[in-house]
Amino acid sequence: MDMNITVTKPVLPKLTRYIEYLEKIWSTRWLTNEGEFVKLLENELLKFLGLSDLSLVSNGTLALHIALKALNASGEVITTPFTFPATTNVIIWEGLTPVFADIDFETFNIDPNDVERKITKKTSAILAVHTYGNPCYVEELKEIADKHAIKLIYDAAHAFGVDYKHQSVASYGDVSTLSFHATKVFNTIEGGAVCCRDKDISEKVKLLRNHGIKSEGEFLLAGTNAKMNEFQAAMGLCNLEKLNDEIRIRSEIFSHYQDALCESRGVSFQKLVASKYNYAYMPVCFESARKRNEVYLALLRNGIGCRKYFYPLTCDPQYVKKHLDLVKKYNLKNAANVSDRILCLPLYPDLQLSLVDEVINIVKGQLAS
């Protein structure tokens, strides 16, 4: 059997719709530097997400860099090891030390109790991740950040359109960052955004994304080039038009998987706490690393893409370990346990339920063996 199902697939609008925007770009020749479509997309996203602040950038990794810069992070930053490498890499790139806290065994998000245990005099910020778009323990983390007078940043790369207690997750923390990479629920090919609660921090973010330039001849700080271009913004404007329908389809596929697998022995799912979810991923935990690997290989043999996401932990590579001062004090048993057993199954709006059933049958076949 060879179905060639990918683990995810970028959403693209009708080509004719995108060409309408391209024709305008060709007529104006305004390709970048806060063009018409970038400004329009920022306004449309503010309305869609119910936010008061949002600054578009060229990718989600630069959004994290800018967040750390804007908040003057220094010394140690407490973060999760159960995440994509970018979350850890930006800390190292900024000359900071990542300090890893364990995750909650059910939600897969950073454990506030372990965060507080890891705080030292060198700690300047917490960088938490809404894993697979599932909101963190935002009240508890805010209480800890306020108590210790440190900054709170959320990597909300997976959490576009997600609400917690009927409020956008991007509104929590001192700064939240979004990713609009091609594989995300909402994409601008590459892209991202920085969302701030404080007006002064927001103004600093806007300077940081454009070389620190306030106006012609007025340079206020050492910024970088993180501007989104008009082609990216046009793609975002197109994709936003159908996004609610696509999230609804994702939810149907997600539910189909869960309904079919929930009674299977040795299978468990992430505990979701969102009041509104985006169904970005289909993570499944198996009873052991051995069983996870058996399912993984069986799916690959049948032309079905799947991913050990996130494996390995981001504290494991040697280039990370050399930055760590407290390795012996780390207790990351939950993160290690979940990472060894997790597998993300295919999920994207174009995926037909008949093909989802083929995936489910292969998974069940391996569980029964």
C-alpha positions in Angstrom: 0.0 0.0 0.0 1.4 3.4 -0.9 -0.9 6.3 -0.1 1.7 9.1 0.2 -0.1 10.9 3.0 2.0 13.7 4.5 1.8 14.5 8.2 0.7 18.0 7.3 0.1 20.0 4.2 0.2 23.8 3.6 -3.1 25.5 3.0 -3.1 27.5 -0.3 -5.9 29.7 -1.6 -7.2 29.6 -5.1 -4.5 30.8 -7.4 -6.8 33.3 -9.1 -7.4 34.9 -5.7 -3.7 35.3 -4.9 -3.1 36.7 -8.4 -5.5 39.5 -7.7 -3.2 40.7 -5.0 -0.1 40.1 -7.1 -1.5 42.3 -9.8 -1.7 45.1 -7.3 1.8 44.5 -6.2 3.0 44.6 -9.8 1.2 47.8 -10.4 2.6 49.6 -7.4 6.0 47.9 -7.2 5.8 48.2 -3.4 7.3 44.9 -2.3 8.2 45.4 1.3 8.8 48.1 4.0 5.3 48.2 5.6 3.3 48.1 2.4 -0.5 48.3 2.0 -1.1 44.6 2.4 1.1 44.3 5.5 -0.9 47.1 7.2 -4.2 45.6 6.1 -3.3 42.1 7.4 -2.3 43.5 10.7 -5.7 45.2 11.0 -7.5 42.1 9.9 -5.6 39.9 12.4 -6.4 42.3 15.2 -10.1 41.9 14.5 -9.9 38.1 13.9 -8.0 37.4 17.1 -9.6 40.1 19.3 -6.3 41.7 20.2 -5.3 45.3 20.8 -1.7 45.0 19.5 0.1 42.9 16.9 3.2 43.5 14.9 3.9 41.4 11.8 7.4 40.0 11.3 9.0 37.8 8.6 9.0 34.6 10.6 8.2 33.1 14.0 11.8 32.6 15.1 12.6 36.3 14.7 9.4 37.0 16.7 11.0 35.2 19.6 14.3 37.0 19.2 12.5 40.4 19.2 10.5 39.4 22.2 13.6 38.7 24.2 15.3 41.9 23.0 12.3 44.0 23.7 12.1 42.8 27.3 15.8 43.2 27.9 16.1 39.5 28.9 19.5 38.6 30.5 21.1 35.7 32.4 18.8 32.7 32.6 15.5 32.1 30.8 13.3 29.3 32.1 11.7 27.3 29.3 10.3 23.9 28.3 12.4 21.1 26.7 9.3 19.7 25.0 9.2 22.0 22.0 10.6 22.8 18.6 14.3 23.6 18.7 13.7 27.3 17.8 12.4 28.0 21.3 15.7 26.9 22.8 17.9 28.2 20.0 16.8 31.8 20.3 17.7 31.8 24.0 21.2 30.7 23.1 21.5 33.0 20.1 20.7 35.9 22.4 23.6 35.0 24.7 21.3 33.7 27.4 21.2 30.5 29.4 18.2 28.1 28.9 17.0 26.6 32.1 14.6 23.7 31.6 11.5 23.0 33.7 9.5 19.8 33.4 6.1 19.6 31.8 2.7 18.6 33.1 2.1 15.0 32.3 -1.5 15.6 31.0 -1.4 19.0 29.2 2.3 18.6 28.0 2.8 22.3 28.9 5.5 23.6 31.3 4.8 22.8 34.9 4.5 26.1 37.0 5.7 24.3 40.2 8.9 23.3 38.5 9.3 26.7 37.0 9.3 28.3 40.4 11.8 25.7 41.7 14.2 26.7 38.9 14.1 30.5 39.5 17.4 31.9 40.7 18.9 35.4 41.0 20.0 35.2 37.4 16.5 34.5 36.1 15.1 37.3 33.9 12.2 35.6 32.1 10.0 32.6 31.6 9.5 31.5 28.0 6.6 29.1 27.9 5.1 27.3 25.0 1.4 26.6 24.3 2.2 23.0 23.2 0.2 21.9 20.1 -1.8 25.1 20.7 -3.0 23.9 24.1 -3.0 26.9 26.5 -0.4 26.9 29.4 -1.3 27.4 33.0 -1.5 31.2 32.4 -2.8 32.3 35.8 -0.2 30.3 37.7 2.7 31.5 35.5 1.6 35.1 35.8 1.5 34.8 39.6 5.0 33.4 39.6 6.3 36.0 37.2 4.8 38.9 39.2 6.0 37.4 42.5 9.6 37.2 41.3 9.5 40.4 39.1 10.5 38.5 35.9 9.1 38.8 32.4 6.7 36.3 30.9 6.8 35.4 27.2 4.6 32.9 25.4 5.7 31.0 22.3 2.2 30.7 20.8 3.5 29.4 17.5 0.9 26.6 17.5 -1.9 28.6 19.0 -3.3 30.8 16.3 -7.0 31.4 16.9 -6.9 29.6 20.3 -8.8 31.1 23.2 -8.4 30.5 26.9 -11.5 31.4 29.0 -12.8 33.1 25.8 -9.8 35.3 25.4 -7.1 35.0 22.8 -4.0 33.1 24.2 -1.9 35.8 22.3 -3.2 38.4 24.8 -1.4 36.7 27.8 2.0 37.4 29.1 4.2 40.5 28.7 4.7 39.3 25.1 3.3 36.5 23.0 4.7 35.4 19.6 2.9 33.7 16.7 4.3 31.7 13.8 2.7 31.8 10.3 5.0 29.2 8.8 3.6 27.2 5.9 2.8 24.2 8.1 0.7 26.2 10.6 -3.1 26.5 10.8 -2.8 30.0 9.4 0.1 30.7 7.1 1.7 33.6 5.2 4.3 31.2 3.6 6.8 32.3 6.3 5.9 34.9 8.8 4.9 35.6 12.4 3.8 38.3 14.8 4.7 39.8 18.2 1.8 40.7 20.5 2.4 43.0 23.5 0.4 44.2 26.5 2.5 47.4 27.0 2.4 50.2 24.5 6.1 51.2 25.1 7.2 47.6 24.5 5.1 47.5 21.3 6.8 50.6 20.0 10.2 49.0 20.7 9.1 45.9 18.9 8.2 47.9 15.8 11.7 49.6 15.9 13.5 46.3 16.4 11.9 44.7 13.4 13.1 47.6 11.1 16.7 48.3 12.0 15.7 50.6 14.8 14.6 53.2 12.4 11.9 55.6 13.6 12.0 57.9 10.6 14.4 59.0 7.8 17.6 60.1 9.6 16.4 59.0 13.0 17.9 55.7 14.3 17.0 54.8 17.9 18.4 51.4 18.6 20.2 48.4 17.1 17.4 46.6 15.4 17.3 43.9 12.7 15.5 43.2 9.5 12.4 41.2 10.4 9.8 43.0 8.2 7.1 41.0 6.5 6.8 41.5 2.8 3.8 42.2 0.6 3.8 38.7 -0.9 3.6 37.1 2.5 0.9 39.5 3.6 -1.1 38.8 0.5 -1.0 35.1 1.1 -2.2 35.7 4.7 -5.1 37.9 3.5 -6.2 35.1 1.1 -5.9 32.3 3.7 -7.7 34.3 6.4 -10.9 34.3 4.3 -11.5 30.5 4.6 -9.8 29.9 7.9 -12.9 29.3 10.1 -14.1 26.6 7.6 -10.7 25.0 7.6 -10.6 24.9 11.5 -14.0 23.3 11.5 -12.8 20.6 9.1 -9.7 20.1 11.3 -11.9 19.6 14.3 -13.9 16.9 12.5 -10.7 15.0 11.5 -9.4 15.4 15.1 -12.6 14.0 16.6 -12.6 11.1 14.1 -9.2 10.1 15.2 -10.1 10.3 18.9 -13.4 8.5 18.6 -11.7 5.7 16.8 -8.7 5.3 19.0 -10.0 6.3 22.5 -11.0 2.8 23.4 -7.7 1.3 22.2 -5.5 -0.1 24.9 -2.2 1.8 25.4 -3.3 5.0 23.8 -3.8 8.4 25.5 -4.3 12.0 24.4 -3.3 15.5 25.5 -5.6 17.1 28.0 -7.0 20.2 26.3 -7.9 23.3 28.3 -8.8 25.7 25.5 -12.2 27.3 25.4 -11.7 27.6 21.6 -9.1 25.3 19.9 -7.6 25.2 16.4 -6.8 21.5 16.0 -3.4 22.2 14.7 -2.0 18.7 15.4 -3.0 15.1 16.2 -0.6 14.0 18.9 -1.1 10.5 20.3 0.8 9.0 23.2 1.5 5.2 23.1 2.2 3.0 26.1 5.9 2.7 25.4 8.7 4.0 23.2 8.8 0.6 21.6 5.1 0.7 20.6 5.4 4.2 19.4 8.3 3.2 17.1 6.5 0.2 15.8 3.5 2.4 14.8 5.8 5.0 13.3 7.6 2.5 11.1 4.4 0.8 10.0 2.9 4.1 8.9 6.1 5.0 7.0 6.1 1.6 5.3 2.6 2.4 4.0 3.5 5.9 2.7 2.0 7.7 5.6 3.9 10.6 7.0 4.0 10.9 10.8 6.4 12.6 13.2 7.9 12.1 16.6 7.1 15.6 17.5 8.8 16.5 19.9 11.6 14.1 20.0 14.4 14.4 21.2 14.0 17.0 23.9 15.7 20.3 23.1 18.0 20.0 26.2 19.5 16.8 24.7 21.8 18.1 21.8 25.4 18.6 22.8 25.4 22.3 21.6 22.7 22.9 24.2 24.3 21.0 27.0 27.5 23.0 26.9 25.4 26.1 27.9 23.9 24.4 30.9 25.2 25.0 34.4 22.6 22.9 36.3 22.4 19.7 34.3 22.6 17.5 37.4 19.7 19.3 39.1 17.3 18.9 36.2 14.5 16.5 36.7 12.6 16.3 33.4 11.0 12.8 33.8 7.6 13.9 32.5 9.1 15.5 29.4 11.3 12.6 28.7 8.4 10.1 29.2 6.1 12.0 26.8 8.8 12.6 24.2 9.6 8.9 24.1 6.0 7.9 23.5 4.5 10.8 21.3 3.6 10.6 17.7 1.8 13.1 15.6 -0.6 11.6 13.0 -1.6 13.3 9.7 -4.0 16.2 10.0 -4.8 18.9 7.4 -8.0 20.2 5.9 -7.6 18.3 2.6 -7.2 14.9 4.3 -10.3 12.8 3.5 -11.9 10.8 6.3 -11.5 7.6 4.2 -7.7 8.1 4.3 -7.9 8.9 8.0 -9.5 5.5 8.4 -6.6 3.9 6.7 -4.2 5.5 9.1 -6.4 4.4 12.0 -6.5 0.8 10.8 -2.7 0.7 10.6 -2.4 2.1 14.1 -4.9 -0.3 15.5 -3.2 -3.2 13.7 0.1 -2.4 15.4 -1.6 -2.0 18.8 -3.1 -5.4 18.5 0.2 -7.1 17.5 
